Amino acid sequence: MIRWLAATMLLVPLLVGASAAAADPACAASGTAGSTGAVAAAGPTVWLAGDSTMANPSATCPVGWGSQFGALFQSGVTVNNRAVAGRSIQTWLYEGNVTSTKGSNGECVLSSTTYSTRWQEMLSGMKSGDYLVVQFGINDGDTNCPRHVGTARYQQLMTMMAQAALARGAHPILLTAVAAITCSGSTAVKNRGFVTQTTAAGSATGSPVIDLQTLSVNRYNSLHFCPNNGDYTTGALGAFFCNDHTHFETYGAQQIAGLVAGALRSQNIPLAAYLK
């Protein structure tokens, strides 16, 4: 009987410790001394900022590639897609504070430098170890305000977004704009601007740059989308794009998301460690 009581007394602290670890998520996530293996902590949040080619769908078409991105990651990774259709980098950041008037510098005048609610919420929620993926450069080429953004201003704003992520311990990843379909004979060709400025922002902040324009054009050519004679509704092209030359069906969005994931791996970007 004495031997049984002694053994029981030795077990009690172990059982209490195990119960406490189970009851305390923080303890369970970090593991405890003497445990057979620490429970994996939750993965990072991947924050997405962009336009309609990245945004979550509000209908069957268009479908932004960002809406298909989360399915490529292991459980525990959260993809928070804040892309919004029709936005340039400046209207995404400042929303209604961008006026329809150009200043003497050729840029749209801001009525206020207050950030949009979406960017404020993103910055508030961004934590160390998270990732910020930024892709603009489609609507920015509009000659009219409020969407118009000049090249110098574009580079400044993309650099600022990357710096804001870095200040919070997060990791920015900058993307050139995904290409639309433009054919030169039987070859799809590049048709987006702000490539130099995106690369420069990456260099200035030490951020990786994924050239999604080149990757997407290469994919279009591998699928033999040109010449298309303006027909976006039939065959492989119709399954990839909506009835235009820019926006994606679900299949197309999945393909573009896959290109981004592939670039994470091929460029040895640490976020690749969380891919399936």
For each residue, the residues with C-beta under 8 A, 3 or more apart:
1: 4 5
2: 5 6
3: 6 7
4: 1 7 8
5: 1 2 8 9
6: 2 3 9 10
7: 3 4 10 11
8: 4 5 11 12
9: 5 6 12
10: 6 7 13 14
11: 7 8 14 15
12: 8 9 15 16
13: 10 16 17
14: 10 11 17 18
15: 11 12 18 19
16: 12 13 19 20
17: 13 14 20 21 32
18: 14 15 21 22
19: 15 16 22 23
20: 16 17 23 24 27
21: 17 18 24 27 28 32 35
22: 18 19 28
23: 19 20
24: 20 21 27 28
25: 28 29
26: 29 30
27: 20 21 24 30 32
28: 21 22 24 25 31 39
29: 25 26 38 39 40 41 42
30: 26 27 38 41
31: 28 35 37 38 39
32: 17 21 27 35
33:
34:
35: 21 31 32 38
36:
37: 31
38: 29 30 31 35
39: 28 29 31
40: 29 76
41: 29 30 76
42: 29 76
43: 73 74 76 77 78 274
44: 77 78 129 130 131 271 274
45: 77 78 79 80 125 126 127 130 131
46: 69 70 73 77 78 79 80 130 131 133 271
47: 80 82 122 125 126 130 131 132 133 165 170
48: 54 66 69 79 80 81 82 83 133 135
49: 82 83 92 119 122 132 133 134 135 136 161
50: 53 54 55 64 66 83 87 92 133 134 135 136 175
51: 54 55 83 84 85 86 87 88 92 135 136 138 139
52: 55 62 64 83 84 85 86 138 247
53: 50 62 64 65 83 135 138 177 178 246 247 248 256
54: 48 50 51 64 65 66 81 83 135
55: 50 51 52 62 64 66 67 81 83 84 85
56: 64 66 67 81 83
57: 60 61 62 63 64 67
58: 85
59: 62
60: 57 63 249 250
61: 57 242 243 247 248 249
62: 52 53 55 57 59 85 242 246 247 248 249
63: 57 60 67 68 247 248 249 250 252 253
64: 50 52 53 54 55 56 57 67 81 83 248 253
65: 53 54 68 69 178 248 252 253 254 256 257 260
66: 48 50 54 55 56 69 79 81 83 133 257
67: 55 56 57 63 64 70 81 253
68: 63 65 71 72 250 253 254 256 257
69: 46 48 65 66 72 73 79 81 257 260 261
70: 46 67 73 77 78 79
71: 68 257
72: 68 69 257 258 261 275 276
73: 43 46 69 70 77 79 274 275 276
74: 43 77 274 275 276
75:
76: 40 41 42 43 274
77: 43 44 45 46 70 73 74 274
78: 43 44 45 46 70
79: 45 46 48 66 69 70 73
80: 45 46 47 48 122 125
81: 48 54 55 56 64 66 67 69
82: 47 48 49 118 121 122
83: 48 49 50 51 52 53 54 55 56 64 66 87 135
84: 51 52 55 87 92 118
85: 51 52 55 58 62
86: 51 52 91 139 147
87: 50 51 83 84 91 92 136 139 147
88: 51 91 92 136 139 140 142 146 147 148 149
89: 92 93 134 136 137 140 149 154 157 158 161
90: 93 94 98 108 140 146 147 149 153 157
91: 86 87 88 94 95 98 139 146 147
92: 49 50 51 84 87 88 89 95 116 118 119 136
93: 89 90 115 116 119 157 161
94: 90 91 97 98 110 112 113 114 115 116
95: 91 92 98 116 117 118
96:
97: 94 110 111 112 113 114 116
98: 90 91 94 95 108 109 110 111 145 146
99: 108 109 110 111 145 146
100: 108 144 145 146
101: 108 109 145
102: 106 107 108 109 145 148
103: 106 107 108 109
104:
105: 150
106: 102 103 150
107: 102 103 148 149 150 153
108: 90 98 99 100 101 102 103 145 146 147 148 149
109: 98 99 101 102 103 145
110: 94 97 98 99 113
111: 97 98 99
112: 94 97
113: 94 97 110
114: 94 97
115: 93 94 119 120 123
116: 92 93 94 95 97 119 120
117: 95 120 121
118: 82 84 92 95 121 122
119: 49 92 93 115 116 122 123
120: 115 116 117 123 124
121: 82 117 118 124 125
122: 47 49 80 82 118 119 125 126 132
123: 115 119 120 126 164 168
124: 120 121
125: 45 47 80 121 122
126: 45 47 122 123 130 132 165 168 170
127: 45 130 168 169 170
128: 168 169 170
129: 44 169 170 171
130: 44 45 46 47 126 127 165 168 169 170 171
131: 44 45 46 47 170 171 172 173 271
132: 47 49 122 126 161 162 165 170 171 172 173
133: 46 47 48 49 50 66 172 173 175 260
134: 49 50 89 158 161 162 172 173 174 175
135: 48 49 50 51 53 54 83 174 175 176 177 178 212
136: 49 50 51 87 88 89 92 139 140 154 158 177 194
137: 89 140 141 154 176 177 192 193 194 195 198
138: 51 52 53 141 177 178 192 246
139: 51 86 87 88 91 136 142 147
140: 88 89 90 136 137 147 148 149 154 193 194
141: 137 138 148 192 193 194
142: 88 139 147 148
143: 148
144: 100 147 148
145: 98 99 100 101 102 108 109 148
146: 88 90 91 98 99 100 108
147: 86 87 88 90 91 108 139 140 142 144
148: 88 102 107 108 140 141 142 143 144 145
149: 88 89 90 107 108 140 153 154 157
150: 105 106 107 153 154
151: 154 155 193 194 196 197
152: 155 156 197
153: 90 107 149 150 156 157
154: 89 136 137 140 149 150 151 157 158 194 197
155: 151 152 158 159 194 197 198 200 201
156: 152 153 159 160
157: 89 90 93 149 153 154 160 161
158: 89 134 136 154 155 161 162 174 197 198 201
159: 155 156 162 163 200 201 204 205
160: 156 157 163 164
161: 49 89 93 132 134 157 158 164 165 172
162: 132 134 158 159 165 166 172 174 201 202 204 205 207
163: 159 160 166 167 205
164: 123 160 161 167 168
165: 47 126 130 132 161 162 168 170 171 172
166: 162 163 169 170 171 172 205 207
167: 163 164
168: 123 126 127 128 130 164 165
169: 127 128 129 130 166
170: 47 126 127 128 129 130 131 132 165 166
171: 129 130 131 132 165 166 207 270 271
172: 131 132 133 134 161 162 165 166 205 207
173: 131 132 133 134 207 208 209 210 264 269 271
174: 134 135 158 162 198 201 202 207 208 209 210
175: 50 133 134 135 178 198 209 210 211 212 260
176: 135 137 192 194 195 198 199 209 210 211 212 213 214
177: 53 135 136 137 138 192 193 194 212 213
178: 53 65 135 138 175 192 212 213 216 256
179: 182 188 190 191 192 212 213 216 217 220
180: 191 192 245 246
181: 188 220 225 226 228 232 237 241 245 246
182: 179 188 189 190 191 245
183: 186 187 188 189 225 226 227 228
184: 187 189 226
185: 226 227
186: 183 224 226 227
187: 183 184 221 226
188: 179 181 182 183 217 220 221 225 226
189: 182 183 184 217
190: 179 182 213 214 217
191: 179 180 182
192: 137 138 141 176 177 178 179 180 195 213
193: 137 140 141 151 177
194: 136 137 140 141 151 154 155 176 177 197 198
195: 137 176 192 198 199 211 213
196: 151 199 200
197: 151 152 154 155 158 194 200 201
198: 137 155 158 174 175 176 194 195 201 202 209
199: 176 195 196 202 203 209
200: 155 159 196 197 203 204
201: 155 158 159 162 174 197 198 204 205 207 209
202: 162 174 198 199 205 206 207 208 209
203: 199 200 206
204: 159 162 200 201
205: 159 162 163 166 172 201 202
206: 202 203
207: 162 166 171 172 173 174 201 202
208: 173 174 202 267 269
209: 173 174 175 176 198 199 201 202
210: 173 174 175 176 215 260 263 264 267 269
211: 175 176 195 214 215
212: 135 175 176 177 178 179 215 216 256 259 260 263
213: 176 177 178 179 190 192 195 216 217
214: 176 190 211 217 218
215: 210 211 212 218 219 259 260 262 263
216: 178 179 212 213 219 220 256 259
217: 179 188 189 190 213 214 220 221
218: 214 215 221 222
219: 215 216 222 223 255 256 259
220: 179 181 188 216 217 223 225 226
221: 187 188 217 218 224 225 226
222: 218 219
223: 219 220 236 237 240
224: 186 221 236
225: 181 183 188 220 221 228 236 237 240
226: 181 183 184 185 186 187 188 220 221
227: 183 185 186
228: 181 183 225 231 232 237
229:
230:
231: 228 234 237 238
232: 181 228 237 238 241 242 243 244 245
233: 238 243
234: 231 237 238
235: 238 239
236: 223 224 225 239 240
237: 181 223 225 228 231 232 234 240 241
238: 231 232 233 234 235 241 249
239: 235 236 249 251 252
240: 223 225 236 237 248 249 251 252 255
241: 181 232 237 238 244 245 246 247 248 249 252
242: 61 62 232 246 247 248 249
243: 61 232 233
244: 232 241 247
245: 180 181 182 232 241
246: 53 62 138 180 181 241 242
247: 52 53 61 62 63 241 242 244
248: 53 61 62 63 64 65 240 241 242 251 252 253 255 256
249: 60 61 62 63 238 239 240 241 242 252 253
250: 60 63 68 253 254
251: 239 240 248 254 255
252: 63 65 239 240 241 248 249 255 256
253: 63 64 65 67 68 248 249 250 256 257
254: 65 68 250 251 257 258
255: 219 240 248 251 252 258 259
256: 53 65 68 178 212 216 219 248 252 253 259 260
257: 65 66 68 69 71 72 253 254 260 261
258: 72 254 255 261 262
259: 212 215 216 219 255 256 262 263
260: 65 69 133 175 210 212 215 256 257 263 264
261: 69 72 257 258 264 265 272 275
262: 215 258 259 265 266
263: 210 212 215 259 260 266 267 269
264: 173 210 260 261 267 269 271 272 275
265: 261 262 268 269 272 275
266: 262 263
267: 208 210 263 264
268: 265 272
269: 173 208 210 263 264 265 272
270: 171 273
271: 44 46 131 171 173 264 274 275
272: 261 264 265 268 269 275
273: 270
274: 43 44 73 74 76 77 271
275: 72 73 74 261 264 265 271 272
276: 72 73 74
